[in-house]
Amino acid sequence: MTGMTMTGMTTMISLKPRWRSTLEKHRARSARTERSGSVRLRIVAWTFLLTSFIITGLIFTVREILISDVGRGANSSTESEIAEFRNFAQIGVNPQTARPFETLEDMLGSYVTRQYTGYKEQVIGLTPHQIIFLEEQDHYAQTTGYRLHQDQALLTGLKENPSNSGIEQTPAGPVHWGKVAVELQTDEGTTTGHLLVLEYIQPELDAVQHTVFIMIWVGVAGLAFTLLVSWLIATQITKPIRNLRQVAEHINDKNFSGRVTVKGDDDVAAMSHTFNQMLDRLEEATLTERQFMDDVSHELRTPITIVRGHLELMERTEEQEQTLLLVDDELERMGRIVSDLLTLAKSERPDFVQPHPTEVSELMISLDSKVQVFANHRWIIADIAEGEVGLDEQRITQAMLQLAANAAQYSPSGSVITIGSEFSGQDGERQLKLWVQDRGPGVSPEDASILFERFRRNNAKNPATAKQHSVGAGLGLAIVRSIAEAHGGGVWIAAPEDGPGSIFGISVPAPNPPKKIQSITATYPPQNEPEKS
């Protein structure tokens, strides 16, 4: 026994269990799907986008309608005021004197002073020599500090504007205006003036903006409520799909017992029912296959034993000796194949391994004595792990002897073959690794990925040792893999640095045992000390 360890290992190919590999691929796809967004998130996202679009469109539509109503109301009020003035001017009689107006100032002044314009309306008369207006303390323009009748530039622009109506921007906000030209015939000649009707729409625009703000906050609250409701609804809708995925994740080639709970009669329930029917068919087919292998293995052992027994009792001539030896050798190989098939059939059962606390160092010493049966080789223990691990000692011994037989088969006569064990990882991730290092031609990465499958053999058999061992059926390493997987572990292949050959190993979980807490009981005062007086 030497102090050699696994530090010479350079390349390791870990072969995961077949069902675990498939499961991990599925989980990887599921993880990618969840990273890109689950079904619930997509449903909520689309609901959010659609609701946001509807609310935003509704707010902008209502805003435009309200603003249009403000403009139409201002225009209507202006037109109504102008129509009223035209009727007044057509009559042309001063209401106070019941006589025709003598001057244009009298006409416009009489009309302007008799009007009640309200909070946001203003009427101004323009003559060549005078601006006639009604001063109101509670008018909108007064509250803003703006005096339109003092804005000479604006008044001049409105008077010279060829249009009879329009919208102007002022410090008090936009103003809808309308005007009408007035001509009065007097003895002194014809006098021309204008009547301006002004509608301030900023108060109504502020009211519209206030309404829009209220709608925005109501929309935000409604959107938040919609998100909550849509999440609850999406969760309820996708619950059967999540249950189906969870059941599918736990399905493997050894366990088809999971079923999806079916509720309702919709499309999702029909899918779950169909999925359960598929699992029933798969479970039945798998059970039939396992039973067939078990029955065939059991039934073939008896006739093979009988034939070999009769061959051994037969009287053989020199001419028959070679043929009978060949037949006996083939029957022996067939018997091994049947035994291996029976072992593989049993590996599908839950009681295939029966773990119990096992001292690893004692297991390695026992293995060292058993591998000596493979003669013409020097067997050395490279390293021994110390500690107890829960495993099936007989099955692990069976797996390690199979690896030792393979190592002897592929290594030259008289070469050194090492076995060893060690712990790796910490706490719940700790594993026990056991391995056998041969001196054969090595294993290519392509062969390593399939070497532990059933009916697979290494194509790089050493020509110097190929005739010393009978050709197997490729089931030995499959049995090793089944034993490792039954313990919750796996198999691996590595290439050493210190020469030719390969390292075949198995790994089984070996979590650290919980630390024991010692209980200390103290008494006070101490019993061995006298009390102080």
C-alpha positions in Angstrom: 0.0 0.0 0.0 1.5 3.4 -1.0 0.6 7.0 -0.6 -0.4 7.5 -4.2 -3.4 9.8 -4.7 -5.6 10.9 -7.6 -3.6 14.1 -8.2 -2.4 12.7 -11.5 -5.8 12.9 -13.0 -6.0 15.4 -15.8 -9.3 14.8 -17.7 -12.5 13.6 -16.1 -15.7 12.7 -18.0 -18.6 12.4 -15.6 -21.3 10.1 -16.8 -24.6 11.1 -15.3 -27.6 8.7 -15.0 -29.6 8.5 -18.1 -32.8 9.6 -16.4 -31.0 12.4 -14.6 -29.4 13.6 -17.9 -32.9 13.8 -19.5 -34.3 15.5 -16.4 -31.5 18.1 -16.3 -32.1 18.9 -19.9 -35.7 19.3 -19.2 -35.0 21.5 -16.2 -32.6 23.6 -18.3 -35.3 24.1 -20.9 -37.7 25.0 -18.0 -35.2 27.4 -16.5 -34.7 29.1 -19.9 -38.5 29.3 -20.3 -38.8 30.9 -16.8 -36.0 33.3 -17.5 -37.7 34.5 -20.7 -41.0 34.8 -18.8 -43.5 32.2 -17.5 -46.9 31.8 -18.9 -48.4 33.7 -16.0 -46.0 36.6 -16.6 -46.8 36.6 -20.3 -50.6 36.6 -19.6 -50.2 39.5 -17.1 -47.9 41.4 -19.5 -50.3 41.2 -22.4 -53.2 42.1 -20.1 -51.1 45.1 -18.8 -50.3 46.2 -22.3 -53.8 45.9 -23.6 -55.3 47.6 -20.5 -52.7 50.4 -20.7 -53.5 50.9 -24.4 -57.2 51.1 -23.7 -56.9 53.4 -20.7 -54.4 55.7 -22.6 -56.6 55.8 -25.6 -59.6 56.5 -23.5 -57.9 59.4 -21.7 -56.7 61.0 -24.9 -60.0 60.6 -26.6 -61.9 62.1 -23.7 -59.4 64.9 -23.5 -59.8 65.8 -27.2 -63.6 65.6 -26.9 -63.6 68.0 -23.9 -61.2 70.4 -25.6 -63.3 70.4 -28.7 -66.4 71.0 -26.6 -64.7 74.0 -25.0 -63.9 75.4 -28.5 -67.4 74.8 -29.8 -68.9 76.4 -26.7 -66.7 79.5 -27.1 -67.5 79.9 -30.8 -71.2 79.4 -30.1 -71.2 82.1 -27.4 -69.3 84.5 -29.6 -71.7 83.9 -32.6 -74.7 84.4 -30.3 -73.3 87.7 -29.0 -72.5 89.0 -32.5 -76.0 88.0 -33.7 -77.5 89.9 -30.8 -75.5 93.0 -31.6 -76.5 92.9 -35.3 -80.1 92.9 -34.3 -79.4 95.9 -31.9 -77.6 97.8 -34.7 -80.2 97.1 -37.2 -82.8 98.7 -35.0 -80.5 101.7 -34.6 -82.5 103.4 -31.7 -81.1 104.4 -28.4 -83.1 102.6 -25.7 -82.8 105.6 -23.3 -84.0 108.3 -25.7 -86.0 106.3 -28.2 -84.2 108.3 -30.9 -81.7 107.2 -33.5 -78.0 107.1 -32.4 -76.2 110.3 -33.1 -72.7 109.0 -32.8 -71.0 105.6 -33.1 -69.7 106.0 -29.6 -73.2 106.3 -28.3 -74.3 103.1 -30.1 -71.4 101.0 -29.0 -71.4 102.4 -25.5 -75.1 101.8 -25.1 -74.7 98.2 -26.2 -71.6 97.4 -24.1 -72.9 98.9 -20.9 -76.2 97.0 -21.1 -74.4 93.5 -21.5 -73.8 91.1 -18.7 -70.8 89.2 -20.1 -70.1 86.8 -17.3 -66.8 85.5 -15.8 -64.9 84.7 -19.0 -66.6 86.8 -21.7 -65.7 90.4 -22.7 -67.2 92.8 -25.2 -65.2 95.8 -26.4 -66.3 98.5 -28.8 -63.7 100.1 -31.1 -64.2 103.5 -32.7 -61.6 105.7 -34.4 -61.3 107.8 -31.2 -62.3 105.6 -28.3 -62.1 102.1 -26.8 -65.4 101.2 -25.0 -65.4 98.4 -22.4 -67.1 97.4 -19.2 -64.8 97.1 -16.2 -65.8 94.1 -14.1 -63.9 93.2 -10.9 -64.8 89.5 -10.9 -63.8 88.9 -14.5 -61.3 86.1 -15.3 -58.9 88.5 -17.0 -58.9 90.8 -14.0 -57.8 88.0 -11.7 -54.8 87.3 -13.9 -53.8 91.0 -14.0 -54.2 91.2 -17.7 -56.1 94.1 -19.4 -56.9 93.2 -23.0 -58.4 96.6 -23.6 -55.0 98.1 -22.8 -53.2 95.8 -25.3 -53.1 98.2 -28.2 -51.0 95.8 -30.4 -53.5 93.0 -30.0 -56.5 95.3 -30.6 -54.9 96.8 -33.7 -54.1 93.3 -35.0 -57.7 92.1 -34.4 -59.2 95.2 -36.0 -57.0 94.8 -39.1 -57.3 91.1 -39.3 -59.3 90.2 -42.5 -60.9 87.3 -40.8 -64.1 87.8 -38.6 -63.1 85.2 -36.0 -60.1 83.2 -34.7 -58.0 82.3 -31.7 -55.3 84.4 -30.1 -52.8 83.6 -27.4 -52.7 86.1 -24.6 -51.0 86.3 -21.2 -54.4 85.2 -19.8 -54.5 82.1 -22.1 -56.0 81.4 -25.4 -59.0 83.7 -26.4 -61.7 82.9 -29.0 -62.7 86.2 -30.7 -65.2 87.4 -33.2 -65.8 90.8 -34.6 -68.4 92.7 -36.6 -67.9 96.0 -38.5 -70.3 98.9 -37.8 -71.0 102.0 -40.0 -73.1 104.9 -38.8 -74.4 107.7 -41.1 -74.5 111.1 -39.5 -74.6 114.7 -40.7 -70.8 114.8 -40.4 -70.4 111.8 -42.6 -69.9 108.0 -42.2 -68.1 106.7 -39.1 -66.8 103.1 -39.0 -66.1 101.0 -35.9 -65.9 97.4 -34.7 -67.5 95.4 -31.9 -65.2 92.7 -30.5 -66.6 89.7 -28.6 -63.9 87.8 -26.6 -64.2 84.3 -24.9 -61.4 83.3 -22.5 -61.2 79.5 -22.5 -58.3 79.0 -20.1 -60.6 78.3 -17.1 -62.4 75.6 -19.0 -59.1 74.2 -20.2 -57.9 74.0 -16.6 -61.1 72.1 -15.8 -60.4 69.8 -18.6 -56.8 69.3 -17.4 -58.1 68.6 -13.9 -60.5 66.0 -15.3 -57.7 64.4 -17.2 -55.5 64.2 -14.1 -58.4 62.5 -12.2 -58.8 60.0 -15.1 -55.1 59.3 -15.1 -55.0 58.5 -11.4 -58.2 56.4 -11.7 -56.6 54.6 -14.7 -53.4 53.9 -12.7 -55.5 52.5 -9.8 -57.6 50.5 -12.3 -54.4 49.2 -14.0 -53.0 48.1 -10.6 -56.2 46.3 -9.8 -56.2 44.7 -13.2 -52.7 43.5 -12.7 -53.6 41.9 -9.4 -56.8 40.3 -10.8 -55.0 39.1 -14.0 -52.2 37.6 -11.9 -54.7 35.7 -9.8 -56.6 34.6 -12.8 -53.5 33.5 -14.7 -52.3 31.6 -11.6 -55.6 29.7 -11.5 -55.6 29.1 -15.2 -52.0 27.8 -15.4 -52.1 25.8 -12.1 -53.0 22.5 -14.0 -50.1 23.2 -16.4 -47.7 23.7 -13.5 -48.9 20.5 -11.9 -48.4 18.7 -15.2 -44.8 20.0 -15.4 -44.0 19.0 -11.9 -45.3 15.5 -12.5 -43.3 15.3 -15.7 -40.1 16.4 -13.9 -40.4 13.5 -11.5 -41.0 10.9 -14.3 -38.0 8.8 -15.3 -37.3 5.3 -16.6 -37.7 3.9 -13.1 -40.7 5.7 -11.9 -43.9 6.2 -13.8 -46.2 6.4 -10.7 -46.9 10.2 -10.8 -50.2 11.4 -12.1 -51.8 14.7 -12.7 -54.9 15.7 -10.7 -57.7 16.3 -13.2 -60.4 18.9 -12.3 -63.0 20.3 -14.6 -63.9 19.4 -18.2 -62.1 22.1 -20.2 -59.2 21.8 -22.6 -56.6 21.8 -19.9 -58.4 19.0 -18.0 -58.5 17.0 -21.3 -54.8 17.5 -21.8 -54.1 16.4 -18.2 -56.3 13.3 -18.7 -54.5 12.5 -22.0 -51.1 12.9 -20.2 -52.2 10.5 -17.5 -53.3 7.9 -20.1 -49.9 8.3 -21.7 -48.2 7.6 -18.4 -50.4 4.5 -17.9 -49.3 3.1 -21.2 -45.6 3.9 -20.5 -45.8 2.3 -17.1 -47.5 -0.8 -18.5 -44.9 -1.1 -21.3 -42.0 -0.6 -18.8 -43.4 -3.2 -16.4 -43.9 -5.6 -19.3 -40.3 -5.1 -20.4 -38.9 -5.6 -16.9 -41.0 -8.7 -16.3 -39.9 -10.1 -19.7 -36.2 -9.6 -18.8 -36.7 -11.1 -15.4 -38.6 -14.1 -16.7 -36.1 -14.7 -19.6 -33.2 -14.5 -17.2 -34.7 -16.9 -14.8 -35.9 -19.3 -17.4 -32.6 -19.4 -19.3 -30.5 -20.2 -16.3 -32.0 -23.6 -15.8 -31.5 -25.1 -19.4 -28.0 -23.6 -19.5 -27.1 -25.3 -16.2 -28.6 -28.6 -17.4 -26.7 -28.5 -20.8 -23.4 -27.8 -19.1 -24.0 -30.6 -16.6 -24.6 -33.1 -19.4 -21.6 -31.9 -21.3 -19.4 -32.4 -18.3 -20.7 -36.0 -17.9 -20.2 -36.9 -21.6 -17.4 -39.1 -22.6 -15.2 -37.1 -25.0 -12.9 -38.3 -27.7 -9.9 -36.4 -28.8 -11.8 -35.3 -31.9 -14.7 -34.0 -29.8 -12.6 -32.3 -27.1 -12.0 -29.0 -28.9 -15.7 -28.7 -30.0 -17.0 -29.5 -26.5 -14.5 -27.0 -25.0 -15.8 -24.3 -27.4 -19.4 -25.1 -26.6 -18.7 -25.1 -22.8 -17.0 -21.8 -23.1 -19.9 -20.3 -25.0 -22.4 -21.7 -22.5 -20.3 -20.2 -19.7 -20.4 -16.8 -21.5 -24.2 -17.2 -22.0 -24.6 -17.9 -18.3 -22.7 -14.7 -17.4 -24.9 -12.8 -19.8 -28.0 -14.2 -18.3 -26.8 -13.4 -14.8 -25.9 -9.9 -15.8 -29.4 -9.5 -17.4 -31.0 -10.7 -14.2 -28.9 -8.2 -12.2 -29.9 -5.4 -14.5 -33.6 -6.5 -14.2 -33.3 -6.4 -10.4 -31.6 -2.9 -10.5 -35.0 -1.5 -11.5 -36.5 -2.5 -8.2 -36.5 -0.1 -5.2 -34.8 -2.8 -3.0 -31.9 -3.4 -5.3 -29.6 -1.7 -2.8 -29.9 -1.8 1.0 -27.6 0.9 2.4 -26.3 0.6 5.9 -23.4 2.4 7.7 -20.2 1.0 6.3 -16.6 1.8 7.2 -14.8 2.7 4.0 -11.4 1.7 5.1 -12.6 -1.9 6.0 -14.3 -2.0 2.6 -11.1 -1.1 0.8 -9.1 -3.7 2.7 -11.7 -6.3 1.8 -11.5 -5.2 -1.9 -7.7 -5.4 -1.8 -7.9 -9.1 -0.8 -10.6 -9.9 -3.4 -8.9 -8.3 -6.4 -5.8 -10.5 -5.9 -7.8 -13.3 -7.7 -7.0 -11.5 -11.0 -3.5 -12.9 -11.3 -0.6 -11.7 -13.4 -1.0 -8.2 -12.1 0.2 -6.2 -9.2 -2.6 -4.7 -7.1 -1.9 -1.6 -5.0 -4.2 0.6 -2.9 -3.5 4.2 -3.9 -5.4 5.9 -1.1 -7.9 5.0 1.6 -10.8 7.2 2.8 -11.6 6.8 6.4 -15.1 7.2 7.8 -18.6 5.7 7.7 -20.9 6.0 4.7 -24.4 4.7 4.2 -24.1 2.2 1.2 -24.7 -1.4 0.2 -21.4 -3.0 0.8 -22.1 -6.0 -1.3 -23.3 -4.0 -4.3 -20.4 -1.6 -4.1 -18.0 -4.6 -3.9 -19.7 -6.1 -7.0 -19.2 -2.8 -8.9 -15.6 -2.4 -7.9 -14.8 -6.1 -8.8 -16.3 -5.5 -12.2 -14.1 -2.5 -12.7 -11.1 -4.5 -11.5 -11.9 -7.3 -14.0 -12.1 -4.7 -16.8 -8.8 -3.2 -15.7 -7.1 -6.7 -15.6 -8.6 -7.5 -19.0 -7.1 -4.3 -20.7 -3.8 -4.0 -18.8 -0.6 -5.9 -19.9 0.5 -8.9 -17.8 2.6 -7.9 -14.8 1.5 -4.2 -14.9 0.5 -2.3 -11.8 -3.2 -1.7 -11.2 -4.3 0.7 -8.4 -7.5 1.1 -6.5 -8.4 3.9 -4.2 -11.0 6.0 -2.4 -11.4 9.5 -1.2 -13.9 12.1 0.0 -14.6 15.2 -2.0 -16.9 18.2 -1.4 -18.2 19.6 1.9 -21.4 19.1 4.0 -24.4 18.0 1.9 -22.3 18.0 -1.3 -19.7 15.6 0.0 -19.2 12.4 -2.1 -17.2 9.2 -1.7 -15.2 8.4 -4.8 -13.9 4.9 -5.5 -11.8 4.1 -8.5 -9.6 1.6 -10.4 -6.7 2.8 -12.5 -5.6 0.4 -15.3 -2.6 0.4 -17.6 -4.5 -0.2 -20.8 -4.7 1.7 -24.1 -7.0 4.3 -22.6 -10.5 5.4 -23.6 -11.3 8.1 -26.2 -13.9 10.8 -25.2 -16.2 9.3 -27.8 -16.1 5.9 -26.3 -16.3 7.2 -22.7 -19.6 8.8 -23.3 -21.3 5.5 -24.2 -19.0 2.9 -22.5 -21.4 2.5 -19.5 -24.4 1.8 -21.8 -25.7 -1.7 -22.2 -24.0 -3.9 -24.8 -21.1 -1.4 -25.3 -17.5 -2.4 -25.3 -14.2 -0.6 -25.6 -12.9 -0.8 -29.2 -9.3 -0.1 -28.1 -8.7 -3.5 -26.4 -5.1 -4.3 -25.8 -4.0 -6.9 -28.3 -1.5 -8.3 -25.8 -4.2 -9.3 -23.4 -7.3 -9.8 -25.6 -6.7 -13.6 -25.8 -6.4 -14.0 -22.1 -10.0 -13.0 -21.3 -13.2 -14.1 -22.9 -15.1 -11.4 -24.8 -18.0 -10.1 -22.7 -21.5 -8.9 -23.8 -20.9 -5.3 -22.7 -23.2 -5.5 -19.6 -20.6 -5.3 -16.8 -20.1 -1.6 -16.9 -23.9 -1.1 -17.3 -24.3 -3.0 -14.0 -21.7 -0.7 -12.4 -23.6 2.3 -13.5 -26.9 0.8 -12.2 -25.4 0.2 -8.8 -24.0 3.7 -8.6 -27.3 5.3 -9.7 -29.2 3.1 -7.2 -27.1 4.8 -4.5 -27.9 8.2 -5.9 -24.5 8.7 -7.4 -22.9 8.2 -10.8 -19.9 6.9 -12.8 -16.9 8.7 -14.3 -13.8 8.1 -16.4 -10.6 10.0 -16.2 -7.2 10.0 -17.8 -4.1 9.9 -15.6 -1.0 12.1 -16.0 1.6 9.5 -14.9 1.3 7.1 -17.9 -1.1 5.2 -20.2 -4.4 3.8 -19.1 -7.7 5.1 -17.7 -9.3 5.6 -14.3 -12.8 4.2 -13.9 -14.7 5.3 -10.8 -18.0 5.6 -9.1 -19.3 8.4 -6.8 -21.9 8.0 -4.1 -23.3 10.7 -1.8 -21.6 10.8 1.6 -22.9 13.9 3.4 -21.1 14.9 6.6 -22.8 13.5 9.7 -24.3 16.1 12.1 -22.1 17.2 14.9 -22.9 15.8 18.3 -23.5 18.3 21.0 -22.3 17.2 24.4 -24.6 17.9 27.3 -22.9 19.4 30.3 -24.8 19.5 33.6 -23.5 21.8 36.3 -24.6 22.1 39.9 -24.3 25.2 42.2 -22.8 25.3 44.6 -20.2 22.7 43.6 -20.7 19.5 45.5 -17.0 19.0 46.2 -16.5 22.4 47.8 -17.8 23.3 51.4 -20.3 26.0 51.7 -19.0 29.3 52.9 -20.4 30.5 56.2 
